[in-house]
Amino acid sequence: MKELKKAIENRRTYYNISDKSPISDDQIKEIIDFAVLHVPSAFNSQSARVVLLLGDHHKKLWNIVKDVLKKLVPADNFPATEAKIDGAFAAGYGTVLFFEDQNVVEGLQNAFAAYSENFPVWSQHTSAMHQFAIWTMLEEAGLGASLQHYNPIIDEAVAKEWKISPKWKLIAQMPFGTPAGEPGSKEFQPLESRVSVFK
Ligand SMILES: Cc1cc2nc3c(=O)[nH]c(=O)nc-3n(C[C@H](O)[C@H](O)[C@H](O)COP(=O)(O)O)c2cc1C
């Protein structure tokens, strides 16, 4: 319990990461396998899909992000955007892509019509649980990560590059690497206004 709490507390947003890893690629894959196997999902639907990008694939993703943003961001702002992507995300060792399989979500909507509106929401919750578990385990293994949302603007290019099913909805991107700096300071709002107990 103490170790679990420590791992949860130590999970932070690391923007300063290097392209090294203290663990092997197989061990990174094992973290992802473990999460996908054991993290719960709505109705045990197992709708989460995860893609691990390493090496040139990781670099390719962040080039895609830059290419897409270059067409959208005002030219004056683009150097700052590019510097952030190069420094905080592309600089890392790899990126985890989180998807949710809409075939599964639609299947549940058809099977349980009364909950139809809930399934897309629960699918997001399911993905978030996977994100948190993987983020925490990467941290515990000596890696630092952050959570990014360049979807939906990159969805098409990502699907094309890695031949992802059009039914897999991209939810988040998690670049990671060996921490090359401390996370920023973090303020905590009082628990009294956020937690209530009735007994
Ligand atoms: C649902 C969710 C969405 C987030 N989206 C982003 C994001 O798009 N870009 C980003 O840099 N950080 C994102 N974050 C990271 C938060 O800003 C960060 O977790 C928060 O400020 C607390 O800091 P910590 O992660 O160091 O504890 C997200 C976090 C959560 C939980």
The ligand as an SDF file (V2000), in Angstrom:
LIG
                    3D

 31 33  0  0  0  0  0  0  0  0999 V2000
   -7.5760   14.4830  -18.3190 C   0  0  0  0  0  0  0  0  0  0  0  0
   -6.2590   15.2190  -18.3960 C   0  0  0  0  0  0  0  0  0  0  0  0
   -5.9250   15.9130  -19.5290 C   0  0  0  0  0  0  0  0  0  0  0  0
   -4.6850   16.5460  -19.6390 C   0  0  0  0  0  0  0  0  0  0  0  0
   -4.3240   17.1470  -20.8220 N   0  0  0  0  0  0  0  0  0  0  0  0
   -3.0990   17.6950  -20.9360 C   0  0  0  0  0  0  0  0  0  0  0  0
   -2.6660   18.2390  -22.1740 C   0  0  0  0  0  0  0  0  0  0  0  0
   -3.3820   18.1970  -23.1860 O   0  0  0  0  0  0  0  0  0  0  0  0
   -1.4340   18.7910  -22.2530 N   0  0  0  0  0  0  0  0  0  0  0  0
   -0.6040   18.8290  -21.1480 C   0  0  0  0  0  0  0  0  0  0  0  0
    0.5200   19.3320  -21.2740 O   0  0  0  0  0  0  0  0  0  0  0  0
   -0.9710   18.2910  -19.9670 N   0  0  0  0  0  0  0  0  0  0  0  0
   -2.1960   17.7350  -19.8400 C   0  0  0  0  0  0  0  0  0  0  0  0
   -2.5800   17.1780  -18.6530 N   0  0  0  0  0  0  0  0  0  0  0  0
   -1.6630   17.2120  -17.4910 C   0  0  0  0  0  0  0  0  0  0  0  0
   -2.1670   18.1290  -16.3820 C   0  0  0  0  0  0  0  0  0  0  0  0
   -2.0060   19.4810  -16.7470 O   0  0  0  0  0  0  0  0  0  0  0  0
   -1.3840   17.7880  -15.1130 C   0  0  0  0  0  0  0  0  0  0  0  0
   -1.5910   16.4240  -14.8230 O   0  0  0  0  0  0  0  0  0  0  0  0
   -1.7970   18.6320  -13.9230 C   0  0  0  0  0  0  0  0  0  0  0  0
   -1.4250   19.9730  -14.1160 O   0  0  0  0  0  0  0  0  0  0  0  0
   -1.1930   18.1420  -12.6220 C   0  0  0  0  0  0  0  0  0  0  0  0
    0.2260   18.0800  -12.7200 O   0  0  0  0  0  0  0  0  0  0  0  0
    1.0140   16.7100  -12.5310 P   0  0  0  0  0  0  0  0  0  0  0  0
    0.6750   15.8170  -13.6690 O   0  0  0  0  0  0  0  0  0  0  0  0
    2.4630   17.1010  -12.5080 O   0  0  0  0  0  0  0  0  0  0  0  0
    0.5620   16.0900  -11.2260 O   0  0  0  0  0  0  0  0  0  0  0  0
   -3.7990   16.5220  -18.5360 C   0  0  0  0  0  0  0  0  0  0  0  0
   -4.1570   15.8120  -17.3840 C   0  0  0  0  0  0  0  0  0  0  0  0
   -5.3540   15.1630  -17.3080 C   0  0  0  0  0  0  0  0  0  0  0  0
   -5.6840   14.3670  -16.0720 C   0  0  0  0  0  0  0  0  0  0  0  0
  1  2  1  0
  2  3  1  0
  2 30  2  0
  3  4  2  0
  4  5  1  0
  4 28  1  0
  5  6  2  0
  6  7  1  0
  6 13  1  0
  7  8  2  0
  7  9  1  0
  9 10  1  0
 10 11  2  0
 10 12  1  0
 12 13  2  0
 13 14  1  0
 14 15  1  0
 14 28  1  0
 15 16  1  0
 16 17  1  0
 16 18  1  0
 18 19  1  0
 18 20  1  0
 20 21  1  0
 20 22  1  0
 22 23  1  0
 23 24  1  0
 24 25  2  0
 24 26  1  0
 24 27  1  0
 28 29  2  0
 29 30  1  0
 30 31  1  0
M  END
$$$$
